[in-house]
Amino acid sequence: MEDKRIKKSKIALKQALASLLDTRPFDDLTVTEICKKADISRITFYAHYDDKYQLAEDIFDDLVRLATADFGNLQKENNPEGDVKKSYFNLLECMLNLYENNSRFLSVVTKEKNPYLYYSFYNHIFRRIAKMIRYGSTELIPKFGSRRLASMLCNGLWAYLNECLKENCPLPEIKKEMRAILMGILESEYFFKKP
C-alpha cells in the first residue's frame, strides 16, 4: 500500500498532465511544466517517475484497472452464466464508461493531437481485449484470430466513438449504434460457433 503523501503527489502530477494537455500536445510538455502545474518539486517527480512517459503509462494503467473492475462488476451483474456475447457487450460498455468517466483526458488521446499517447493507450487496451478474446471465448472463435479481432475492435470502435463525438452525437445514440455494430460483427461469418 502506497503512503498517502506518495498517492497525493502522483494524483497531483496526473491531474497536472491532464490539465496541460487541454492546451498543448504531450510531445511539447516538459517535466518542469508538469511539476510547476502540480506544485510538486522535480525531485519528488523523479522519486516516482523516470520521465513524463512513465507518468502517462501510470495513468493508462489506472484506466485499465478501472475498466477491468468495471468489466468484472458488469459480468457479475448481468452475465453470471458467462455468455460470450454478453461478455463482448460488457466489454463495449466498459469502453464507453471509461470514455464517459475520463472524457477530459481521453478526448485529447487521439492520433492527431497526441500520437504517442494514442498508441500507448491502444496497446494497453489491446492487450486486455486480446487476452479476453483468446482465453474467455469458448463459444465464439474468431475466424481470423484473436489478436486481429482485438485490433479491429480496439481501433474500429474507438475510432467510431471519436468520430461520433466530433459530430456531437448524443452518448445514448452512440451507444445504441455501437451495440448494433458489435452485434453485426458477432453474428457474422467471421466467427465460428462451437456446437
N, C-alpha and C positions, 0 to 999 in steps of 0.2 A: 504494500500500500504506500502510495506516494505521500510525502509530507504535504501539509496544507499550503505551505509557502511555495513549494515547487509547483503544485497544481495551480495556484493563483498566478504565478509567473507565466506558466505555459498558456493558461487561458488568456491572459493579457496579450501575450505575443500572437496567439492565433487570432484574436479579435483585431489586433492592430494590422496584421497582414490582410485580413478580410476587408477591413476598412480602407486600407491603402489601395486595394485592388479596384475599388469603386472609381478611382480616378487615373490609375496608372497600371501599365502591364507588369506582370510579375518579373519579366526579364530586366526591367528598368529599376526595380526596387533594390535597395541595399539593406544589409543587416542594421546599419546605423539608423536608417529611416524607420525600420520596423521597431527598433529599440526605443527611439525617440517617441514614436506614436504610442508605444505601450508603457512608456515611462519606466523602462527597465534598462539596467546597465548592460553594456556589451559583455561584460564579464559573466553576468547572470545568463545572458543568452547562450554564450558558449559553454556554460556549465550544463546546459540541457540539449543543445543542438550544435552540430558541426557547421551548419550553414542554413541558408533560407530554404534550400531544397529539402533538407531533413525536417524542417518545420512544416513544410507543405505535406510531406509524407505522413507526418504525425496527424495532421488534420484529416487526411484521407483515411488513415487507419481508424480514427474516431468515427468517421462517417460510415465506414464499412461495419464497424462494431454496432452502430445504431441500426443499420439496415439488417444485419444478421439477427439482432434481438427482435426487431420488428417482424421479420420473417418467421422466427420461432413462435412468436405470440400469435401471428395470423394462422400458422399451421395448427397450433393447439386449439384456437378459437373455432375455425371453420373448416379444418381438414384433418381431424384426428384419425381418419381412416387412411390418410396418406395417398389420396387420389392424385395422380401425376398432373392431370390438367389443372386441378385446383392449386397444386404447388406452383405451376407456372404463373397462374393468375395472382397468387400471393406474392410471387417474385416481382411481377409487374407492379402490384400495389406498393411493394416496398420501394421500388424505384421512384414511383410517383410521390409517396410520402416523404422520401429522402429529399427530393427536389423541393417539394412544398415547404418542408420544415427548414430548409437551408438554402432557399432561393437566392438570398442576397449574395452568398458566396458562390453557389453553383451557376448562377446566371453569367458570371464572368469566366467560368471554366469552359471556354469554347476554343475551337481550333483557331478562330480568327483573332480573338483577344489575348489568349494565353495558351499557346500550343503546348508548352511544357506541362502545365497543369492539366490540360485536357488529356494528354496521352498518359500521364501518370495516374489520373483518376480512372481512366479507361482500363488500365492494367489492373488496378485494384479490384474494380468491379468485375472485369473479365475473369480473373482467377476464381472468384467466388461463384460466378454463374457457371463457368465451365465445370467446376467441381460438382456443383449441384446436378448438372445435366449428366455428367459421367457416372456419378455414384448414386444419384437419387432417382434415376429413371429406370424402372424395370418393366413398365408397360409400354412406353413410347420411346423408341430408339431412333435418334436422328439418322436419316439415310446417309448424310454426308459427314457425319462425325460430330462429336460433342463440342470440340473446340471451334469448329466452323459455325455451328449453330449459336454458340455463346457469342462469337464475334458479331454475327448478324443481329442478334438480339440487343447486345450492348450498343453497337453503333447505330443500328436501324431505329430502335425505339427511342434511344436518347436523342438522336438527330431529329426524329419526328416530333418529340416533345419540344425541342428548341425551336423548330420551325413554327409550331403552333403558338408558342409563346411570343415569337416575333410578330405574329399576326394578331396578337391579343385575343386569342380564343379563350373562352372561359374554361377553367380547370375541369368542371364536370363533363363538358363536351369532349375535351382532350381524353379524359379517362375512358369515356364511352367508345371513342374511336380507336384508342389503343387496345382496348379489350377485344374489339371486333377484329382488329388486325391480328392479334395474337391467336384468337380462336381460329381464324382462317389458316394460320401457319400450322397450328397443332392438328387441325383436321385435314391437312393437305397430304398429298402423296409423298411428301418429304420426310415422313415419319413411318417407321414400321411399327405396327401394333402387335404386341405379343399376344398369342392366343390364350 
